């Protein structure tokens, strides 16, 4: 049994990097994890935690793996997951999926992901009755978040064996020493990091083979929105036309063919020449978002800069931007597409009116993806203003150097690709217009650049570094084009359009049998990085931003923090998690003085 960092994955069932963990350090407000490697050479049956069941062959060769923590004053809550692998673009199998099942067969070495959460023990609470559960919230909102002392303990990994009807036997025990430092800061869900992952709800319905916006679909949506909320998601995606991205050109892809089309979140019918719009799907979706605390911003998709007018076509003959809006004609009992500007205006005016009236408490943006000219979509903006009968705020994801050069403030919630961002890094700080506006913006990666990305081929530390670079460069958050948009069967093959998209570009999570997402090692490392961001923000209240940047300079900013390299970027090649843990510990120590 060996212990490894959660930022190291197995490749073809071996961990080539031999950096093993011999101890753990954490703060009481965060979750941490480690990977356990079990050496095995024959088919056996394994269960996790307190769960107990038997293999098809009966009662022999059955083993149970359990983890317990012993830290004075704290209850340790371990969560164990078998790590499944997937076939990457280089034809190597890589650790990725954190299965929900608590039992599995293995006839070779295998790996378990163990996540730890910490909670003040009931004895600790009773010994200090003056401290109520709300005290920690008060500390978070004060100018001086709490940084108390350290508690030492151990994490114990036990392996039990059973045979026939005999009692279980403890056959192996190993320990990881742990130091837990008491420091209060919010979780990603409750913090200030602004995560903007686009949602693809009709993709989720397709995979599970349920009707769009049916009762079963809403159950799925609820589970996926909850998963995003845990990460710190702040934005609700509303799709208002059909196939705005033209299915990401899925109609051209014959290898692993998959339907990637998204559809509008309203029902549209026409009778006696009048449109009737059913807003139930949209409003139910928004209720689910609000339920999980995603109630700050709405992005309206499919209204500007839609894709592939030439290759995929457009039904509206007198409007250039390809708007595809299908409706059911009740008089003729057939489906049609809106094919003229006047009907398009009627539809959009009703949609705008509903959204602006019902969701006036939220920031609403019309989202445009990757404009290719400095003029953006000025003519389209004029038409949408006419439809809405009011001024509209726009939000753009920028990937073109020339377009960025012509952008003028305000740029609230604009997002800048990291390749463009790399142009404006002078040494280890951003410069110019981007530095002046970063606090109101996000940054993003997509199918490029290849470095500092969240692909399966990417080092897992790159997912975690999303939170670190966001704080380091002063952005408010991070955007990515997909939390989960699925190929027909992502468990069979995650690779898709490999001439352009690296495996993993399309999703952070996998579809679970329980209609809820299955997490991945990339998703967990993204979570840990966002949690690190929240720690930096809390520590900033005690020691100031400059003190934190001085520590981060030692690991992120040696030479030049980020620089352009053709179509790629270069970052500091320190990808050993242990160095980042030392940096966090140094910041904690500064707060504790």
Wavefront OBJ file of the C-alpha trace (Angstrom):
o trace
v 0.000 0.000 0.000
v 1.413 3.397 -1.022
v 0.111 6.959 -0.757
v 0.273 9.608 -3.473
v -0.806 13.172 -4.140
v -4.283 13.611 -5.715
v -2.569 15.556 -8.515
v -0.803 12.405 -9.752
v -2.734 9.919 -11.869
v -1.942 6.396 -12.922
v -1.001 5.886 -16.570
v -1.459 2.377 -17.976
v -2.007 1.328 -14.361
v 1.337 2.591 -13.078
v 2.314 5.819 -11.359
v 5.527 6.789 -13.067
v 6.150 9.675 -10.714
v 7.478 8.102 -7.551
v 6.784 11.091 -5.311
v 4.970 9.418 -2.469
v 3.213 11.157 0.404
v 4.577 10.577 3.891
v 2.392 13.136 5.693
v -0.560 15.482 5.239
v -1.256 19.090 6.170
v -4.629 20.777 5.894
v -6.724 23.592 7.253
v -9.919 22.809 9.081
v -12.151 24.601 6.548
v -10.968 22.712 3.469
v -11.268 19.292 1.942
v -8.096 17.435 0.982
v -7.403 14.071 -0.577
v -4.784 11.476 -1.339
v -4.503 8.446 -3.606
v -3.935 4.929 -2.287
v -2.222 2.361 -4.488
v -2.945 -1.281 -3.714
v -0.691 -3.956 -5.140
v -2.619 -7.012 -6.266
v -1.829 -10.029 -8.483
v -4.978 -12.214 -8.569
v -8.702 -11.688 -8.936
v -10.184 -10.524 -5.657
v -13.266 -8.689 -4.529
v -12.941 -5.384 -2.669
v -15.441 -3.219 -0.810
v -14.989 0.274 0.640
v -15.712 1.808 4.020
v -18.327 0.088 6.165
v -20.021 -1.429 3.134
v -20.171 -5.195 2.885
v -21.241 -7.514 0.067
v -19.926 -10.631 -1.682
v -18.664 -11.601 -5.150
v -20.323 -14.008 -7.531
v -18.074 -16.857 -6.397
v -19.173 -16.702 -2.768
v -17.278 -15.985 0.422
v -13.572 -16.338 -0.400
v -11.004 -13.727 -1.513
v -13.083 -10.850 -0.163
v -11.437 -7.735 1.232
v -12.652 -4.504 2.783
v -10.724 -1.220 2.813
v -11.563 1.383 5.419
v -10.118 4.756 6.418
v -10.415 6.450 9.794
v -8.963 9.652 11.151
v -7.810 10.441 14.652
v -7.266 14.168 15.261
v -7.847 15.764 18.653
v -10.944 17.937 18.601
v -12.075 16.932 15.122
v -14.195 14.332 13.429
v -12.668 13.143 10.154
v -15.099 12.228 7.377
v -13.437 10.123 4.674
v -15.007 9.461 1.276
v -13.525 6.596 -0.739
v -13.816 6.076 -4.510
v -12.321 3.505 -6.840
v -10.413 5.329 -9.605
v -11.403 4.245 -13.102
v -9.285 4.947 -16.145
v -10.144 6.174 -19.643
v -8.396 5.926 -22.988
v -6.688 9.212 -23.832
v -5.755 10.546 -27.273
v -2.290 8.988 -26.978
v -3.883 5.519 -26.555
v -2.796 5.334 -22.920
v -5.245 4.594 -20.135
v -5.244 7.288 -17.473
v -6.814 7.556 -14.035
v -9.844 9.813 -14.239
v -13.258 8.615 -13.006
v -14.151 8.538 -9.301
v -16.699 5.752 -9.282
v -19.623 5.819 -6.869
v -19.747 2.045 -6.522
v -18.439 0.698 -3.227
v -17.386 -2.735 -4.531
v -15.257 -3.932 -7.438
v -13.261 -6.864 -8.827
v -9.533 -6.439 -9.474
v -6.875 -8.870 -10.682
v -4.072 -6.285 -10.854
v -2.887 -3.182 -9.016
v -5.629 -0.620 -8.422
v -6.117 2.852 -6.974
v -8.485 4.512 -4.519
v -9.180 8.227 -4.142
v -9.696 9.247 -0.516
v -11.162 12.681 0.225
v -11.151 13.997 3.788
v -13.471 16.543 5.350
v -13.065 17.855 8.889
v -15.654 18.873 11.462
v -15.254 20.082 15.015
v -16.129 17.141 17.257
v -19.142 17.260 19.560
v -16.829 17.069 22.567
v -15.007 20.174 21.346
v -18.291 22.030 20.931
v -19.498 20.988 24.384
v -16.226 22.111 25.957
v -16.761 25.589 24.494
v -20.532 26.219 24.800
v -20.108 29.930 24.159
v -19.167 29.164 20.543
v -22.268 28.769 18.398
v -22.302 27.398 14.829
v -22.772 30.929 13.526
v -19.526 32.123 15.124
v -17.497 30.792 12.224
v -19.624 32.817 9.822
v -18.959 35.922 11.928
v -15.234 35.267 11.734
v -15.427 34.906 7.972
v -17.166 38.229 7.623
v -14.813 40.024 10.002
v -11.604 41.753 9.019
v -9.572 39.038 10.696
v -10.521 35.465 9.841
v -9.560 33.059 12.569
v -6.124 31.410 12.547
v -5.772 29.370 15.710
v -3.379 26.525 16.499
v -2.495 23.134 15.087
v -3.819 19.680 15.912
v -1.752 16.599 15.170
v -3.148 13.190 14.393
v -3.111 10.372 11.908
v -5.116 8.950 9.053
v -5.322 5.176 9.334
v -5.902 2.938 6.293
v -6.976 -0.593 7.180
v -7.431 -3.696 5.059
v -9.655 -6.522 6.285
v -9.926 -10.037 4.861
v -12.769 -12.517 5.192
v -13.163 -16.166 4.226
v -16.185 -18.390 4.529
v -18.197 -17.569 7.660
v -15.194 -16.650 9.761
v -14.887 -13.217 11.350
v -13.098 -10.521 9.367
v -9.373 -10.250 10.038
v -7.355 -7.041 10.021
v -4.442 -7.922 7.716
v -2.768 -4.581 7.049
v -2.670 -1.112 8.574
v -0.783 1.947 7.410
v -0.766 5.498 8.738
v -0.386 8.970 7.334
v 0.512 11.601 9.955
v -1.600 14.739 9.568
v -1.381 18.256 10.941
v -4.653 20.163 10.926
v -4.461 23.940 11.283
v -7.538 25.802 12.476
v -8.398 28.511 9.940
v -11.855 29.558 8.846
v -12.656 30.462 5.264
v -15.668 29.735 3.035
v -16.137 26.755 0.768
v -16.161 27.359 -3.004
v -19.966 27.286 -2.945
v -20.158 30.045 -0.347
v -17.089 32.018 -1.377
v -16.328 34.816 -3.823
v -14.738 32.878 -6.716
v -16.818 33.487 -9.853
v -17.103 30.196 -11.715
v -18.829 30.319 -15.087
v -19.353 26.857 -16.572
v -21.763 26.708 -19.487
v -24.663 24.308 -19.062
v -25.946 21.893 -21.719
v -29.168 20.470 -20.249
v -30.481 18.878 -23.423
v -27.214 16.957 -23.742
v -27.901 15.507 -20.295
v -31.411 14.471 -21.336
v -30.069 12.816 -24.494
v -27.602 10.664 -22.597
v -30.212 9.458 -20.104
v -32.773 9.024 -22.887
v -35.508 11.097 -21.246
v -37.832 13.647 -22.805
v -36.604 17.223 -22.799
v -37.862 19.141 -19.749
v -39.819 16.197 -18.406
v -40.034 15.314 -14.706
v -37.060 12.971 -15.097
v -35.101 15.667 -16.938
v -35.697 18.172 -14.130
v -34.375 15.613 -11.654
v -31.212 15.295 -13.735
v -30.902 19.072 -14.052
v -31.227 19.424 -10.279
v -28.362 16.969 -9.695
v -26.051 18.619 -12.222
v -26.788 22.144 -10.994
v -26.053 20.970 -7.455
v -22.701 19.613 -8.644
v -21.802 22.924 -10.250
v -22.921 24.879 -7.200
v -20.469 22.925 -5.050
v -17.668 24.154 -7.302
v -18.722 27.803 -6.978
v -20.896 28.246 -10.074
v -22.458 31.735 -10.250
v -24.146 31.882 -13.678
v -27.331 30.393 -15.115
v -27.206 29.526 -18.823
v -30.444 30.141 -20.756
v -30.510 28.925 -24.367
v -33.161 30.783 -26.379
v -32.699 29.476 -29.919
v -32.116 26.030 -31.382
v -28.662 24.744 -32.229
v -26.830 28.052 -31.592
v -23.410 26.371 -31.842
v -24.591 24.217 -34.768
v -23.830 21.199 -32.616
v -20.146 22.186 -32.513
v -20.065 20.943 -36.138
v -20.959 17.440 -34.974
v -22.547 16.888 -38.391
v -19.025 16.670 -39.836
v -17.682 14.115 -37.342
v -17.993 10.462 -38.361
v -15.613 9.023 -35.749
v -17.572 8.440 -32.537
v -20.582 10.291 -34.034
v -22.539 12.176 -31.389
v -25.415 14.636 -31.261
v -24.222 17.820 -29.594
v -27.122 20.126 -30.427
v -28.675 22.289 -27.730
v -32.291 23.459 -27.890
v -34.193 26.456 -26.591
v -35.580 26.369 -23.053
v -39.098 27.431 -23.951
v -41.968 25.770 -25.749
v -43.134 27.540 -28.909
v -46.347 26.960 -30.817
v -48.342 28.967 -33.333
v -52.104 29.030 -33.810
v -54.203 31.335 -35.943
v -51.077 33.289 -36.810
v -50.194 33.987 -33.140
v -47.182 32.610 -31.255
v -47.782 30.999 -27.872
v -44.740 30.620 -25.633
v -44.511 28.221 -22.721
v -41.920 29.515 -20.246
v -42.334 26.581 -17.856
v -39.009 24.898 -18.785
v -37.060 28.152 -18.427
v -38.696 29.128 -15.146
v -38.337 25.649 -13.661
v -34.680 25.660 -14.620
v -34.196 29.029 -12.936
v -35.995 27.802 -9.804
v -33.537 24.911 -9.619
v -30.604 27.304 -9.977
v -31.974 29.530 -7.227
v -32.505 26.508 -4.972
v -28.763 25.789 -5.184
v -27.673 29.396 -4.729
v -26.911 30.150 -8.383
v -28.865 33.371 -8.508
v -26.454 36.187 -9.336
v -26.186 36.265 -13.134
v -28.045 35.053 -16.216
v -26.406 34.603 -19.612
v -28.687 34.467 -22.658
v -27.280 32.239 -25.405
v -28.225 31.839 -29.031
v -29.049 35.498 -29.670
v -25.836 36.877 -31.140
v -22.880 35.518 -33.049
v -24.379 32.089 -33.690
v -22.193 29.622 -35.526
v -21.948 28.201 -39.031
v -24.305 30.253 -41.168
v -22.630 29.007 -44.342
v -22.058 25.335 -43.533
v -25.130 24.703 -41.379
v -27.437 27.310 -42.866
v -30.082 29.595 -41.410
v -33.845 29.599 -41.928
v -34.268 33.380 -41.520
v -33.826 34.824 -44.983
v -33.745 38.545 -44.100
v -31.392 38.449 -41.102
v -27.678 37.674 -41.310
v -26.979 36.180 -37.875
v -28.113 32.529 -38.093
v -31.066 32.329 -35.694
v -32.696 28.906 -35.677
v -36.032 28.837 -33.835
v -38.362 25.891 -34.381
v -42.072 25.947 -33.511
v -45.111 23.726 -33.888
v -47.799 25.042 -36.211
v -51.038 23.820 -34.660
v -53.110 24.767 -37.690
v -51.076 22.576 -40.059
v -49.940 20.075 -37.395
v -46.306 20.293 -38.477
v -43.015 21.719 -37.202
v -41.555 24.795 -38.870
v -38.684 27.226 -38.338
v -39.172 30.965 -38.025
v -38.078 32.208 -41.437
v -38.459 35.996 -41.342
v -37.200 38.926 -39.292
v -40.672 40.094 -38.253
v -41.650 36.788 -36.622
v -38.192 36.545 -35.073
v -38.692 39.970 -33.512
v -42.110 38.947 -32.167
v -40.618 35.871 -30.503
v -37.568 37.649 -29.081
v -39.602 40.589 -27.792
v -41.804 38.226 -25.776
v -38.778 36.357 -24.432
v -36.956 39.534 -23.402
v -40.072 40.905 -21.745
v -40.535 37.755 -19.663
v -36.903 37.479 -18.567
v -36.369 41.129 -17.695
v -39.619 41.301 -15.724
v -39.343 37.997 -13.858
v -35.599 38.089 -13.131
v -35.021 41.773 -12.522
v -33.031 40.890 -9.373
v -30.234 39.307 -11.406
v -27.537 40.631 -13.698
v -28.583 39.721 -17.244
v -26.172 39.546 -20.181
v -26.598 38.498 -23.787
v -23.579 36.311 -24.416
v -21.507 36.386 -27.599
v -18.780 33.832 -28.205
v -15.452 34.742 -29.772
v -16.197 37.718 -32.050
v -13.689 37.800 -34.894
v -13.701 41.533 -35.669
v -13.388 44.693 -33.658
v -16.844 45.774 -34.745
v -18.168 42.740 -32.873
v -21.824 42.296 -33.790
v -22.926 45.932 -33.849
v -25.758 45.436 -36.339
v -27.026 42.459 -34.354
v -26.904 44.467 -31.136
v -29.105 47.133 -32.732
v -31.707 44.526 -33.708
v -31.740 42.944 -30.240
v -32.130 46.375 -28.624
v -35.101 46.947 -30.885
v -36.582 43.593 -29.846
v -36.040 44.188 -26.131
v -37.206 47.787 -26.191
v -34.362 48.659 -23.858
v -30.591 48.806 -23.644
v -28.951 45.404 -23.319
v -25.713 44.500 -21.592
v -23.414 42.163 -23.484
v -20.751 39.754 -22.384
v -18.110 38.344 -24.729
v -15.513 35.604 -24.594
v -12.496 37.041 -26.396
v -9.941 34.926 -28.180
v -8.688 37.269 -30.886
v -5.753 39.631 -30.235
v -7.063 42.330 -32.580
v -10.499 42.292 -30.989
v -9.026 42.673 -27.510
v -6.969 45.635 -28.682
v -10.182 47.435 -29.721
v -12.220 46.656 -26.592
v -12.993 49.598 -24.333
v -14.337 49.558 -20.752
v -16.654 48.695 -19.189
v -15.816 45.006 -19.616
v -17.842 43.588 -16.761
v -17.829 39.790 -16.903
v -15.943 39.690 -20.208
v -13.708 36.640 -20.410
v -10.247 36.542 -21.939
v -8.519 33.460 -23.301
v -5.242 32.698 -21.547
v -3.339 32.866 -24.831
v -4.352 36.518 -25.284
v -3.752 37.154 -21.590
v -0.148 35.964 -21.937
v 0.656 38.986 -24.135
v 0.165 41.320 -21.209
v 2.267 39.673 -18.548
v 5.241 41.863 -17.768
v 7.454 39.675 -15.628
v 5.059 38.301 -13.054
v 2.232 40.880 -13.220
v -0.394 41.779 -15.793
v -0.053 45.196 -17.392
v -2.150 47.798 -19.166
v -5.850 47.563 -19.863
v -6.175 43.992 -18.668
v -4.610 44.778 -15.305
v -7.006 47.693 -14.853
v -10.097 45.572 -15.583
v -9.185 42.044 -14.432
v -11.118 42.352 -11.144
v -14.369 42.525 -13.152
v -13.414 39.827 -15.664
v -12.827 36.090 -15.919
v -10.261 34.207 -17.962
v -10.751 30.941 -19.817
v -9.264 28.062 -21.722
v -11.008 26.076 -24.434
v -9.580 23.704 -27.052
v -6.449 25.811 -26.772
v -3.951 26.663 -25.509
v -2.651 23.202 -24.714
v -0.918 24.375 -21.528
v -2.716 25.437 -18.344
v -5.783 23.529 -19.403
v -8.058 20.836 -18.010
v -7.711 18.052 -20.574
v -7.157 14.456 -19.532
v -3.647 14.719 -20.954
v -3.022 17.836 -18.829
v -1.148 17.456 -15.581
v -3.786 17.384 -12.850
v -2.078 20.317 -11.141
v -3.143 22.468 -14.097
v -6.781 22.012 -13.031
v -5.860 23.065 -9.517
v -3.846 26.029 -10.738
v -7.012 27.617 -12.147
v -7.706 28.988 -8.669
v -4.097 30.038 -8.102
v -3.689 31.977 -11.362
v -7.098 33.581 -10.909
v -5.961 35.054 -7.606
v -2.411 35.768 -8.777
v -3.502 37.842 -11.771
v -6.417 39.484 -9.962
v -9.323 38.060 -11.991
v -12.684 37.486 -10.351
v -13.058 33.961 -11.720
v -12.817 31.441 -14.533
v -14.991 30.452 -17.493
v -15.157 27.212 -19.410
v -17.442 26.235 -22.238
v -18.732 22.995 -20.722
v -19.343 21.356 -17.374
v -20.768 18.329 -19.143
v -21.656 17.892 -22.801
v -21.541 14.215 -23.650
v -20.619 12.023 -26.542
v -23.121 9.219 -27.076
v -21.291 7.068 -24.497
v -18.449 8.768 -22.612
v -17.693 5.559 -20.708
v -17.021 3.769 -23.985
v -14.943 6.536 -25.568
v -14.166 10.027 -24.247
v -12.281 10.969 -27.396
v -14.083 13.203 -29.868
v -12.973 15.396 -32.731
v -9.389 14.668 -31.705
v -8.010 16.753 -34.565
v -9.185 19.798 -32.600
v -10.407 18.792 -29.135
v -8.227 16.967 -26.649
v -10.009 14.265 -24.649
v -11.714 15.797 -21.631
v -12.380 19.133 -23.325
v -16.124 18.448 -23.245
v -16.745 17.549 -19.616
v -15.445 17.490 -16.040
v -17.922 14.867 -14.818
v -19.460 11.627 -16.098
v -23.142 10.584 -16.161
v -24.090 8.446 -13.167
v -26.665 5.681 -12.999
v -28.400 7.623 -10.228
v -29.136 10.509 -12.651
v -26.387 12.561 -11.007
v -22.844 13.386 -12.153
v -19.886 11.147 -11.327
v -16.859 13.214 -10.367
v -13.420 13.024 -11.912
v -9.899 13.678 -10.671
v -9.868 16.827 -12.827
v -13.084 18.098 -11.254
v -11.741 17.482 -7.739
v -8.472 19.275 -8.462
v -10.430 22.205 -9.906
v -12.416 22.260 -6.648
v -9.259 22.240 -4.521
v -7.798 25.119 -6.524
v -10.939 27.210 -6.049
v -10.809 26.386 -2.338
v -7.198 27.631 -2.329
v -8.430 30.889 -3.896
v -10.892 31.306 -1.023
v -8.051 30.747 1.468
v -5.959 33.442 -0.222
v -8.894 35.865 -0.079
v -9.423 35.182 3.623
v -5.701 35.468 4.391
v -5.595 38.748 2.475
v -7.793 40.290 5.175
v -5.076 39.568 7.710
v -1.746 40.104 5.930
v -2.709 41.967 2.742
v -2.569 40.977 -0.922
v 1.076 41.991 -1.425
v 2.270 39.560 1.233
v 0.430 36.702 -0.469
v 1.718 37.652 -3.919
v 5.273 37.660 -2.570
v 4.820 34.019 -1.544
v 3.134 33.072 -4.825
v 5.939 34.766 -6.781
v 8.282 32.100 -5.464
v 6.311 29.356 -7.207
v 4.344 31.035 -10.037
v 6.349 34.115 -10.924
v 9.974 33.140 -11.335
v 11.133 34.824 -14.536
v 7.830 35.421 -16.349
v 4.677 33.920 -14.893
v 3.047 33.231 -18.254
v 4.205 33.943 -21.780
v 3.191 33.277 -25.361
v 4.712 30.378 -27.235
v 3.184 30.399 -30.732
v -0.372 29.099 -30.315
v 0.464 27.837 -26.841
v 1.663 29.402 -23.601
v 4.462 28.652 -21.155
v 4.003 28.625 -17.386
v 6.330 27.715 -14.551
v 6.914 23.966 -14.694
v 6.537 23.335 -10.978
v 3.757 20.769 -10.955
v 4.561 18.955 -7.721
v 1.669 19.582 -5.350
v 3.990 19.489 -2.340
v 5.523 22.844 -3.315
v 2.082 24.445 -3.406
v 1.158 22.993 -0.029
v 4.369 24.531 1.372
v 3.361 27.894 -0.103
v -0.071 27.655 1.528
v 1.530 26.699 4.835
v 3.832 29.723 4.586
v 0.844 32.024 4.059
v -0.936 30.381 6.980
v 2.114 30.922 9.184
v 2.186 34.620 8.218
v -1.451 34.888 9.288
v -0.699 33.090 12.535
v 2.065 35.410 13.703
l 1 2 3 4 5 6 7 8 9 10 11 12 13 14 15 16 17 18 19 20 21 22 23 24 25 26 27 28 29 30 31 32 33 34 35 36 37 38 39 40 41 42 43 44 45 46 47 48 49 50 51 52 53 54 55 56 57 58 59 60 61 62 63 64 65 66 67 68 69 70 71 72 73 74 75 76 77 78 79 80 81 82 83 84 85 86 87 88 89 90 91 92 93 94 95 96 97 98 99 100 101 102 103 104 105 106 107 108 109 110 111 112 113 114 115 116 117 118 119 120 121 122 123 124 125 126 127 128 129 130 131 132 133 134 135 136 137 138 139 140 141 142 143 144 145 146 147 148 149 150 151 152 153 154 155 156 157 158 159 160 161 162 163 164 165 166 167 168 169 170 171 172 173 174 175 176 177 178 179 180 181 182 183 184 185 186 187 188 189 190 191 192 193 194 195 196 197 198 199 200 201 202 203 204 205 206 207 208 209 210 211 212 213 214 215 216 217 218 219 220 221 222 223 224 225 226 227 228 229 230 231 232 233 234 235 236 237 238 239 240 241 242 243 244 245 246 247 248 249 250 251 252 253 254 255 256 257 258 259 260 261 262 263 264 265 266 267 268 269 270 271 272 273 274 275 276 277 278 279 280 281 282 283 284 285 286 287 288 289 290 291 292 293 294 295 296 297 298 299 300 301 302 303 304 305 306 307 308 309 310 311 312 313 314 315 316 317 318 319 320 321 322 323 324 325 326 327 328 329 330 331 332 333 334 335 336 337 338 339 340 341 342 343 344 345 346 347 348 349 350 351 352 353 354 355 356 357 358 359 360 361 362 363 364 365 366 367 368 369 370 371 372 373 374 375 376 377 378 379 380 381 382 383 384 385 386 387 388 389 390 391 392 393 394 395 396 397 398 399 400 401 402 403 404 405 406 407 408 409 410 411 412 413 414 415 416 417 418 419 420 421 422 423 424 425 426 427 428 429 430 431 432 433 434 435 436 437 438 439 440 441 442 443 444 445 446 447 448 449 450 451 452 453 454 455 456 457 458 459 460 461 462 463 464 465 466 467 468 469 470 471 472 473 474 475 476 477 478 479 480 481 482 483 484 485 486 487 488 489 490 491 492 493 494 495 496 497 498 499 500 501 502 503 504 505 506 507 508 509 510 511 512 513 514 515 516 517 518 519 520 521 522 523 524 525 526 527 528 529 530 531 532 533 534 535 536 537 538 539 540 541 542 543 544 545 546 547 548 549 550 551 552 553 554 555 556 557 558 559 560 561 562 563 564 565 566 567 568 569 570 571 572 573 574 575 576 577 578 579 580 581 582 583 584 585 586 587 588 589 590 591 592 593
